[in-house]
Amino acid sequence: MPSAARKSQERDRASMEPPPADDYAKERYGVLPLIQSQEKSDRVLVRINDLTVEKTDEVVWVRGRIHTSRAKGKQCFLVLRQQQFNVQALVAVGDHASKQMVKFAANINKESIVDVEGVVRKVHQKIGGCTQQDVELHVQRIYVISLAEPRLPLQLDDAVRAEVEGEEEGRATVNQDTRLDNRVIDLRTCTSQAVFHLQSGICQLFRETLIHKGFVEIQTPKIISAPSEGGANVFTISYFKSSAYLAQSPQLYKQMCICADFEKVFCIGPVFRAEDSNTHRHLTEFVGLDIEMAFNYHYHEVVDEIADTLVQIFKGLQERFQTEILTVNKQFPCEPFKFLEPTLRLEYREALAMLREAGVEMGDEDDLRYIHIVGM
């Protein structure tokens, strides 16, 4: 942590009033020292997404960020967030919490990281706005681990609001420049968290499916001595006293493995293309999911493997990542994705016939372009 940021955080910690000497709950709340490595703790922290009705009446410790806080009389409602999951926590004056403790909790800056000990209670009415809608935490202890700045450059609630909703209701949204200038905060939103979990899930499902099929994962060089694929522009870089290139594809190395009797290989890794284009189908850098395999009699053996792999990925996303898909859909509404099992296959002449029936002029030797594929 830079010294200026450290000093600022230390000032913020010092600015929070210490508990009064006569406060019966003074040991149950406060701001912990910045360095916590002087002693080890056997405290077990429970994940917020694991807080369910099955844990009712259990005393648990949770670490999360203060998403929102709302004080009302002798109680304070907090929403604790951990990645894309959140839960309501109640701090109320009683045996475990004093009036000063409630005030302390209400004054903790948003996005601060806190440790909370509380009793899991089942609620009679679902809590809207929280992923854990059937339970809440009744707080017994609360300690600030990392105190956030009092003013943030963007509010997370604004950052996850759908643009259509913001326009119709006149509520604030966050533009792309502000997001990129404050990317660390923007990545905390439930939508960003879900997107990255989905990206990870696709790679996981791709890997699991192919390993189950007998493929071997390989890692290939990304700094190479010659362009690796025709038809794609290449980035040239300085390599000591000579030049080298960023790999456009792992194609050469995959083919080497097949010739070396690996039979089936796959690779997950970055791909670099020096294509100066403004379309969403031309990226200078992306993650490639590549396979290579030997076939015995007909290239349809490869087509079969690719088709089934895609189907397994789509099914896995629907079965194992439904929460993430729904989270993204809240901000970016779209129709549920659909696919056929087995995958639809068209021969080239069938595709040409469909396009010609739709009024597209196509010669027998013409290449199918993206607009044609979408049209079909």
Buried (B, 14 or more C-beta within 10 A) or exposed (E): EEEEEEEBBEEBBEEBEEBEEEBBBBEBBBBBEEEEEEEEEEEEBBEBBEBEEEBEEEEBBBBBBBBBBEBEEBBBBBBBBBBBBBBBBBBBBBEBBBEBBBBBBBBBBBBBBBBBBBBBBEBEEEBEEBBBBBBBBBBBBBBBBBBBBEEEEBBBBBBBBBEEEBEEEEEEBBEEEBBEEBEEBBBBBBBBBBBBBBEEBBEBBBBEBBEEBEBEEBEBEBEBEEBBBEEBBBBEEEEEEEEBBBBBBBBBBBEBBBEEEBBBBBBBBEBBBEBEEEEEEEEBEEEBBBBBBBEEEEEEEBEBBEBBBBBBBBBBBEEEBEBBBEBBBBBEEEEEEEEEEEBEEEEEEEBBEBBEEEEBEBEEEEEBEEEBEEBE
